[in-house]
Amino acid sequence: MRQLLVSSAVFMTALAAAPAPTAHAMPTARTTAPAAPAIHAVHSVHAVPPGQVYFWSGPDQMGAGGAWAYKPPGYREADPRIKRRAYSFDSHAGVTVYAISHQGGGDCLYRAILPDDYDNNWTAWATKFDGVSDNKMGCEPG
């Protein structure tokens, strides 16, 4: 019991010697709340899986029906809602793929899409895009 009394006396002495808190030393919700996390712009709000390329019918990776996906190897004709209206794309393919545009007379054009390449306003190719391949398919650069 004597030990408890001594400990209590030491604690009370230390408490009395401590400076009284002031108005600015008191924590408030405003000073102790963590700062809001920074918002970082990213080129895609969509999670394009590794090994795939997504194409959208609108700019900024948007469009009715969502994305149309291509995964190498081989050639795939674009879905009708994307064909000749691919206004944006995002590639997470591990290899270069080629946008293909079929021209009259059996000719065709290609445009290389490199790994981790993207375009949110692909106006140069939006109305040419017919499909995508893992090779140039004998087409000319376009």
C-alpha positions in Angstrom: 0.0 0.0 0.0 2.9 2.3 0.9 4.3 1.8 -2.7 1.0 2.9 -4.2 0.9 6.0 -2.1 4.5 6.9 -3.1 3.8 6.3 -6.8 0.6 8.4 -6.6 2.6 11.2 -5.0 5.3 11.1 -7.7 2.7 11.2 -10.4 0.8 14.1 -8.9 4.1 16.1 -8.5 5.0 15.5 -12.1 1.5 16.5 -13.2 1.6 19.7 -11.2 5.0 20.6 -12.7 3.8 20.2 -16.3 2.8 23.4 -18.2 -0.9 23.8 -18.7 -2.0 23.2 -22.3 -2.9 26.3 -24.3 -5.6 26.8 -26.9 -3.1 26.3 -29.8 -1.6 23.2 -28.3 -5.0 21.4 -28.1 -5.4 19.1 -31.0 -8.4 19.6 -33.2 -10.0 17.6 -35.9 -8.7 20.0 -38.4 -5.0 19.8 -37.3 -5.0 16.1 -36.7 -6.9 14.9 -39.7 -4.7 13.4 -42.4 -4.4 15.4 -45.6 -6.5 14.4 -48.5 -4.7 12.0 -50.9 -3.4 13.6 -54.0 -5.2 12.8 -57.2 -2.9 11.8 -60.0 -4.0 11.9 -63.6 -3.5 8.6 -65.4 -3.9 7.9 -69.0 -6.5 5.3 -68.4 -9.2 4.8 -65.8 -9.7 1.3 -67.2 -7.6 -1.6 -66.1 -6.3 -2.9 -69.3 -5.0 -6.4 -68.5 -1.4 -7.2 -69.3 -1.0 -8.6 -72.8 -4.0 -6.9 -74.3 -4.9 -3.8 -76.3 -8.2 -2.0 -75.7 -9.9 0.2 -78.3 -12.8 2.6 -77.7 -15.3 4.2 -80.0 -14.9 7.6 -78.4 -12.0 9.8 -77.3 -10.5 9.6 -73.8 -11.1 5.9 -73.6 -14.8 6.2 -73.6 -17.6 5.0 -75.8 -20.9 3.1 -76.0 -20.5 -0.5 -75.2 -17.1 0.0 -73.5 -13.8 -1.2 -74.8 -13.1 -3.8 -77.5 -10.1 -6.0 -76.6 -7.4 -7.6 -78.7 -4.9 -10.1 -77.4 -2.1 -11.3 -79.7 -1.3 -13.4 -81.7 -3.1 -13.3 -85.0 -5.4 -10.9 -86.8 -8.8 -9.9 -85.5 -11.3 -7.8 -87.4 -12.7 -5.0 -85.1 -16.1 -5.3 -83.6 -18.7 -3.3 -85.7 -19.1 -0.6 -83.1 -15.3 0.0 -83.2 -14.5 -0.6 -86.8 -13.8 2.7 -88.6 -14.4 4.6 -85.3 -11.7 3.8 -82.9 -11.0 7.2 -81.4 -8.8 6.0 -78.5 -6.7 3.0 -77.5 -4.4 1.7 -74.7 -1.9 -1.1 -75.3 -0.5 -3.3 -72.5 0.6 -5.9 -75.0 4.1 -7.1 -74.5 4.8 -6.8 -78.3 4.2 -4.3 -81.0 0.9 -4.8 -82.7 -0.4 -3.3 -85.9 -3.6 -1.4 -86.6 -4.8 -2.5 -90.1 -6.8 -0.5 -92.6 -8.1 -2.3 -95.7 -8.1 -0.1 -98.8 -9.8 -0.6 -102.1 -8.2 -3.0 -104.6 -6.8 -5.4 -101.9 -4.3 -2.9 -100.6 -3.9 -2.2 -96.9 -2.2 0.2 -94.5 -0.8 -0.4 -91.0 0.1 1.7 -88.0 2.4 0.3 -85.4 1.1 0.3 -81.8 4.0 -0.2 -79.4 3.9 -1.8 -75.9 2.5 0.7 -73.4 1.4 3.0 -76.2 -1.9 4.9 -75.9 -3.8 7.7 -77.7 -6.8 9.4 -76.1 -7.6 11.3 -79.4 -6.6 9.0 -82.2 -8.2 11.1 -85.0 -5.5 10.2 -87.5 -6.6 6.6 -87.5 -10.0 6.5 -86.0 -11.9 6.3 -89.3 -9.3 3.9 -90.9 -9.2 1.2 -88.3 -10.5 -2.2 -89.5 -8.7 -4.6 -87.2 -5.4 -5.4 -85.5 -2.7 -7.9 -86.0 0.6 -9.1 -84.5 2.3 -8.6 -87.9 2.2 -6.0 -90.8 0.2 -8.5 -93.0 2.1 -7.2 -96.1 0.5 -3.7 -95.7 2.2 -0.4 -96.3 2.8 2.2 -93.5 0.0 4.6 -93.3 
